[in-house]
Amino acid sequence: MLEGFQNAARIPELRRRLIFTLAMLAVYRLGVAIPTPGIDRQALAAFFEKVEGTIFGLFNLFSGGALEQFSVFSLGIMPYISASIILQLLTVVFPYLERLSKEGEVGRRKITQYTRYGTVALSIVQGLMIAVGLEGTRGPGGEAIVLQPGWHFRLMTMITLTSGTAFIMWLGEQITERGIGNGISLIIFAGIVARLPSAVTATMQFVREGEMGILVLLFILVFVAVVVGLIIFMERGQRRIPVQYAKRVVGRKMYGGQTSHLPLKINTSGVIPPIFASSILIFPATVAQFVQYPWAQTVAAYLGPGRWLHDVLYVGFIIFFCYFYTAVVFNPVDVAENMKKFGGYIPGIRPGQKTADFIDRVLSRVTLGGAVYLSAVALLPTILIRQFNVPFFFGGTALLIVVGVALDTVAQVETHMISRNYEGFMKRGRLRGRRG
């Protein structure tokens, strides 16, 4: 592993890409510390301590703590992710977008352009809603969070937050093109990992004060290591369906005749299901912060973290979104038609609809395993926190993102190294990205 890092530093182009990526991430973290004008930051910090288990806490996690400080990057990259997901869902509905998705590089650029427009539109709406919401929100002591409310504050906040999101989107695209790739994922990764030093310091403080035993700390460390190993194993796991290509003669040359395979990943949907499930379940708690009705408070209490109803619904939503998102991004009919077009077939299965049905059946079984795995990783850390009553930095969703992005980044760097005849990070075997 250490030799792999040394080899990476010896390649001038890869070294430049790594330095550029680190510089862009440093710019992002610098922007997180720049506050938006017109806010009482102390009152806002007290408010966020009160709403840790709501949708604001989830947005704060993905923005790397920017929302808690109400910086110019408060919206983070979430509007871009939302716009990308909406475009993917609309691809199934609108034939025009479906044709674009099949037109190669030209279609991809057009969809990327629509995603940018959608990101700006969502940022404008979310920025205005946050500004209006903060005007009517007060801290725990009754102090006003907005110093001078009014339309001047709303417009200034909307423009500032939208510009911040557009700049983050540009940073992500620059990292993808001129850095080591996975720009948007690396920005989310940096935002989550940036909170690790303070979490480690707080944990050590608990140990020194006797609120957490050494054995409990060791158990948590072992548990984290086991979960990380499970995530790596499952993210690289795939079900390979053998594919045989028939021989055909074109002119004087013979094509085909080779054996290949169709890889079906265990976790095709990535971290989208836990994010969607968390957003739906914490929505009642968010509404309850602003709607002071007994029924709203009761619903929020029953759906709060730590309740059995919350855990059951959480697992149910994860399983549902695993199947739903997999159906959106993977179409067995298109795969079967492409195989038939190029003379490929699965041994023992007739080409065409029979092949599509077989792939769909195998994919359904594989997705069930992936859904169970995602549910376990997303829920077990929460159970651990509740059982031992100790603060724990990495929740299940954050751990999935951190490990998954780390695997993808290492795979990207290893690809650059191998293409220039250098050893990769691992001498035995190669790392495969989640999309590989």
C-alpha positions in Angstrom: 0.0 0.0 0.0 2.8 2.5 1.0 4.7 1.6 -2.2 1.5 2.4 -4.2 1.4 5.9 -2.7 5.1 6.3 -3.6 4.4 5.3 -7.1 1.6 7.8 -7.4 3.9 10.6 -6.4 6.4 9.6 -9.2 3.9 10.3 -12.0 3.9 14.0 -12.9 0.4 14.1 -14.3 -1.1 12.1 -11.4 0.8 14.3 -8.9 -0.7 17.4 -10.5 -4.2 16.0 -10.5 -3.8 15.1 -6.8 -2.5 18.5 -5.9 -5.3 20.2 -7.9 -7.9 18.0 -6.2 -6.6 18.9 -2.7 -6.5 22.6 -3.6 -10.1 22.6 -4.8 -11.2 20.8 -1.6 -9.3 23.4 0.4 -11.2 26.2 -1.4 -14.5 24.4 -0.6 -13.6 24.1 3.1 -12.6 27.8 3.2 -16.0 28.8 1.8 -17.7 26.8 4.5 -16.2 29.3 7.0 -17.5 32.4 5.2 -20.8 33.4 6.9 -23.8 34.9 5.2 -24.5 38.4 6.4 -27.5 39.4 8.6 -27.5 36.4 11.0 -27.0 36.0 14.7 -24.6 33.0 14.6 -24.9 32.3 18.3 -28.7 32.1 18.2 -28.4 29.9 15.0 -26.0 27.5 16.7 -28.3 27.1 19.6 -31.2 26.5 17.2 -29.3 23.7 15.4 -28.5 22.0 18.7 -32.3 21.8 19.2 -33.1 20.4 15.7 -30.3 17.8 15.4 -32.7 15.0 14.6 -34.6 16.8 11.9 -34.1 17.4 8.2 -31.9 20.4 9.0 -29.5 18.0 10.7 -29.4 15.8 7.6 -28.7 18.8 5.3 -26.0 20.0 7.8 -24.3 16.7 7.5 -24.1 16.7 3.7 -23.1 20.4 3.7 -20.1 19.7 6.0 -21.5 21.8 8.8 -22.0 24.9 6.5 -25.7 25.1 7.2 -25.1 25.2 11.0 -22.8 28.2 10.4 -25.1 29.5 7.7 -22.1 30.1 5.4 -22.3 30.9 1.7 -22.2 27.2 1.0 -25.1 26.4 3.3 -27.1 24.6 0.7 -24.1 22.4 -0.1 -24.3 20.1 -3.1 -27.7 18.7 -2.2 -29.6 20.8 -4.9 -27.3 19.3 -7.5 -27.9 15.7 -6.2 -31.7 16.4 -6.1 -31.6 17.7 -9.7 -29.6 14.7 -10.9 -32.1 12.3 -9.3 -35.1 14.1 -10.7 -33.5 14.0 -14.2 -32.9 10.3 -13.9 -36.5 9.7 -12.8 -37.8 11.9 -15.6 -35.8 9.9 -18.1 -38.2 7.0 -17.5 -41.2 9.3 -18.1 -40.2 11.5 -21.0 -39.1 9.8 -24.3 -37.0 12.8 -25.3 -34.8 12.5 -22.2 -34.6 8.7 -22.7 -33.3 9.3 -26.3 -30.7 11.8 -24.9 -29.5 9.3 -22.4 -28.7 6.9 -25.3 -26.9 9.4 -27.6 -23.5 9.0 -25.9 -21.4 12.0 -25.1 -23.6 14.6 -26.8 -26.7 13.4 -24.9 -24.7 13.3 -21.7 -23.7 16.9 -22.1 -27.3 18.0 -22.8 -28.5 16.2 -19.7 -25.7 17.7 -17.6 -26.8 21.2 -18.9 -30.4 20.5 -17.8 -29.1 19.3 -14.4 -27.3 22.6 -14.0 -30.4 24.6 -14.7 -32.4 22.4 -12.3 -29.7 22.9 -9.6 -30.0 26.7 -9.9 -33.8 26.6 -9.9 -33.8 24.3 -6.8 -31.2 26.5 -5.1 -33.3 29.7 -5.7 -36.4 28.0 -4.2 -34.6 26.5 -1.2 -32.6 29.7 -0.5 -35.8 31.8 -0.4 -37.6 29.2 1.8 -34.7 29.1 4.2 -34.6 32.9 4.4 -38.3 33.1 5.1 -38.1 30.3 7.6 -35.3 31.9 9.5 -37.2 35.2 9.8 -39.9 33.4 11.8 -37.5 31.3 13.8 -36.1 32.2 17.2 -33.4 30.6 19.3 -34.1 28.7 22.5 -34.0 31.9 24.6 -36.4 33.7 22.3 -33.7 35.7 20.5 -34.2 36.6 16.8 -31.9 34.7 14.4 -32.3 37.3 11.6 -31.0 40.7 12.6 -32.9 42.8 10.1 -35.7 40.7 8.4 -37.4 41.8 5.2 -37.2 41.4 1.5 -33.7 42.8 1.3 -32.5 39.9 3.6 -34.5 37.3 1.6 -33.1 38.4 -1.8 -29.5 38.7 -0.5 -29.7 35.3 1.1 -31.3 33.7 -1.9 -28.6 35.1 -4.3 -25.8 34.3 -1.9 -26.8 30.6 -1.3 -27.6 30.1 -5.0 -24.2 31.4 -6.0 -22.5 29.3 -3.4 -24.2 26.1 -4.7 -23.3 27.0 -8.3 -19.7 27.5 -7.2 -19.6 24.1 -5.5 -21.1 22.5 -8.6 -18.3 24.2 -10.6 -15.7 22.9 -8.2 -17.0 19.4 -8.5 -16.9 19.5 -12.3 -13.3 20.9 -12.2 -12.2 18.0 -9.9 -13.8 15.5 -12.2 -12.2 16.9 -15.3 -8.8 18.1 -14.1 -8.5 16.2 -10.8 -8.8 12.5 -10.0 -12.5 12.3 -10.8 -15.7 11.8 -8.7 -15.8 15.6 -7.9 -19.2 15.8 -6.4 -18.7 12.7 -4.3 -15.3 14.0 -3.0 -16.9 17.2 -1.9 -19.5 15.3 0.1 -16.7 13.1 1.4 -14.7 16.1 2.5 -17.7 17.7 4.2 -18.3 14.5 6.3 -14.7 13.7 7.1 -14.0 17.4 8.1 -16.1 16.8 11.3 -14.0 13.7 12.3 -11.2 15.6 14.3 -13.8 17.3 16.5 -15.7 14.1 17.0 -12.5 12.2 18.0 -11.6 15.0 20.4 -15.1 14.9 22.0 -14.9 11.1 22.3 -11.5 11.3 24.1 -13.0 13.9 26.4 -15.7 11.4 27.3 -13.1 8.8 28.1 -11.1 11.1 30.3 -14.2 12.2 32.2 -15.2 8.6 32.8 -18.5 8.8 30.8 -17.2 6.2 28.4 -15.2 3.1 29.4 -12.1 1.9 27.6 -13.8 -1.4 26.8 -16.8 0.4 25.3 -14.4 2.5 23.1 -12.5 -0.6 22.0 -15.8 -2.4 21.1 -16.9 0.6 19.1 -13.5 0.7 17.2 -13.8 -3.0 16.4 -17.4 -2.6 15.4 -16.5 0.2 13.0 -13.7 -1.9 11.5 -16.1 -4.8 10.9 -18.7 -2.6 9.3 -16.1 -1.0 7.1 -14.9 -4.4 6.0 -18.5 -5.5 5.3 -19.2 -2.3 3.2 -16.0 -2.9 1.1 -16.9 -6.5 0.6 -20.5 -5.8 -0.4 -19.7 -2.7 -2.6 -17.3 -4.8 -4.6 -19.6 -7.8 -4.7 -21.4 -8.7 -7.9 -23.4 -11.5 -9.5 -21.8 -12.5 -12.9 -24.1 -13.9 -15.5 -22.1 -15.8 -18.2 -22.7 -14.4 -21.8 -21.6 -16.2 -24.9 -21.2 -14.4 -28.2 -21.8 -16.3 -31.4 -19.3 -16.4 -34.2 -20.1 -14.4 -37.3 -18.1 -13.7 -40.5 -17.9 -10.2 -41.8 -15.9 -10.1 -45.1 -12.8 -12.1 -44.5 -12.7 -11.7 -40.8 -14.5 -13.7 -38.1 -15.9 -11.9 -35.1 -17.4 -13.1 -31.8 -17.0 -16.6 -30.3 -15.7 -15.3 -27.0 -17.2 -15.7 -23.5 -17.9 -12.8 -21.3 -20.2 -12.0 -18.4 -22.8 -9.5 -17.3 -22.0 -8.1 -13.8 -25.0 -7.3 -11.6 -23.9 -5.4 -8.5 -25.3 -6.3 -5.2 -25.8 -2.6 -4.4 -26.9 -1.0 -7.6 -28.7 1.9 -6.0 -25.7 3.2 -3.9 -26.6 5.4 -0.9 -29.7 6.8 -2.4 -32.2 4.5 -0.5 -30.9 5.5 3.0 -30.9 9.2 2.1 -34.5 9.0 0.8 -35.7 7.0 3.7 -34.1 9.4 6.2 -35.6 12.4 4.5 -39.1 10.9 4.6 -38.9 9.8 8.3 -37.4 13.0 9.6 -39.9 15.2 7.8 -42.6 14.9 10.5 -40.0 16.0 13.1 -39.1 19.0 11.0 -42.8 20.0 10.6 -43.3 19.6 14.4 -40.6 22.3 15.0 -42.9 24.9 13.3 -46.4 23.5 13.8 -47.4 23.6 17.5 -50.3 21.2 17.4 -50.6 18.2 19.7 -51.2 15.7 16.9 -48.1 16.9 15.1 -46.0 16.5 18.2 -47.4 13.0 18.8 -46.6 11.9 15.2 -43.1 13.3 15.5 -42.6 11.5 18.8 -43.7 8.1 17.4 -41.5 8.5 14.3 -38.5 9.8 16.2 -35.2 7.9 16.2 -35.1 5.2 18.8 -38.7 4.1 18.4 -39.5 0.7 17.0 -41.9 2.2 14.5 -39.1 4.4 13.1 -36.8 1.5 12.7 -39.4 -0.7 11.0 -40.4 2.1 8.6 -36.8 2.9 8.0 -36.0 -0.6 6.9 -39.2 -0.8 4.8 -38.4 2.5 2.9 -34.8 1.4 2.3 -35.9 -1.9 0.7 -38.6 -0.1 -1.4 -36.2 2.6 -2.7 -33.5 -0.1 -3.4 -35.9 -1.8 -5.8 -37.3 1.5 -7.1 -34.0 3.1 -7.9 -32.5 -0.1 -9.4 -35.5 -0.3 -11.7 -34.8 3.3 -12.8 -31.1 2.9 -13.5 -31.1 -0.6 -14.9 -33.4 -1.8 -17.6 -33.2 -5.6 -18.3 -35.1 -5.2 -21.6 -32.6 -2.8 -23.0 -29.7 -5.0 -21.8 -31.3 -8.1 -23.5 -31.9 -6.2 -26.7 -28.3 -5.0 -26.8 -27.0 -8.5 -26.2 -29.2 -9.8 -29.0 -28.1 -7.1 -31.4 -24.4 -8.0 -30.9 -25.0 -11.8 -31.1 -24.8 -12.4 -27.4 -26.9 -14.8 -25.4 -27.0 -16.5 -22.0 -26.4 -20.2 -22.2 -29.6 -22.1 -21.7 -31.8 -19.0 -22.1 -33.5 -17.9 -25.4 -32.5 -14.4 -26.6 -35.1 -11.6 -26.3 -37.8 -11.5 -23.8 -36.7 -14.7 -22.1 -33.3 -13.2 -21.4 -34.9 -10.0 -20.1 -37.1 -12.0 -17.7 -34.1 -14.1 -16.5 -32.0 -11.0 -15.9 -34.9 -9.3 -14.1 -35.3 -12.4 -11.9 -31.7 -12.6 -10.9 -31.5 -8.8 -10.4 -34.5 -9.0 -8.0 -32.7 -11.6 -5.9 -29.4 -9.7 -5.9 -31.2 -6.5 -5.0 -32.8 -8.1 -2.0 -29.4 -9.0 -0.6 -28.3 -5.4 -1.2 -31.3 -4.0 0.5 -30.8 -6.1 3.6 -27.1 -5.1 3.6 -28.0 -1.4 3.4 -30.6 -1.7 6.1 -28.2 -3.4 8.4 -25.4 -0.8 7.9 -27.9 2.1 8.2 -29.6 0.8 11.3 -26.8 -0.9 13.3 -24.9 2.3 14.3 -28.1 3.8 15.5 -28.8 0.8 17.6 -25.3 1.0 18.9 -25.6 4.6 19.9 -29.0 3.9 21.6 -27.7 0.8 23.4 -24.5 2.3 24.9 -25.8 5.9 25.1 -22.6 7.3 23.7 -21.9 9.8 21.0 -20.8 8.2 17.7 -19.6 10.3 14.8 -20.3 8.1 11.8 -23.9 7.2 11.2 -24.7 4.4 8.8 -25.4 6.7 5.8 -22.3 8.8 6.4 -20.2 5.6 6.7 -21.5 4.2 3.4 -20.7 7.5 1.6 -17.2 7.7 3.1 -16.2 4.2 2.4 -17.8 4.1 -1.1 -16.1 7.4 -2.2 -12.8 6.2 -0.8 -13.1 3.0 -2.9 -13.9 4.9 -6.0 -11.1 7.4 -5.5 -8.5 4.6 -4.9 -9.8 2.9 -8.1 -9.4 6.1 -10.1 -5.8 6.6 -8.9 -4.9 3.0 -9.4 -6.2 3.3 -13.0 -3.9 6.2 -13.7 -1.0 4.3 -12.2 -1.6 1.0 -14.1 -2.0 2.9 -17.4 1.6 4.1 -16.9 3.1 0.7 -16.0 3.2 1.3 -12.3 2.1 -1.1 -9.6 -1.3 -0.3 -8.1 -2.1 0.0 -4.4 -2.6 -3.8 -4.1 -0.2 -6.2 -5.8 -2.7 -9.0 -5.7 -6.0 -8.1 -7.4 -7.3 -4.7 -8.3 -9.9 -2.5 -6.8 -13.1 -2.0 -8.7 -15.2 1.1 -8.4 -18.9 0.8 -7.5 -19.8 1.6 -11.1 -17.2 -0.8 -12.6 
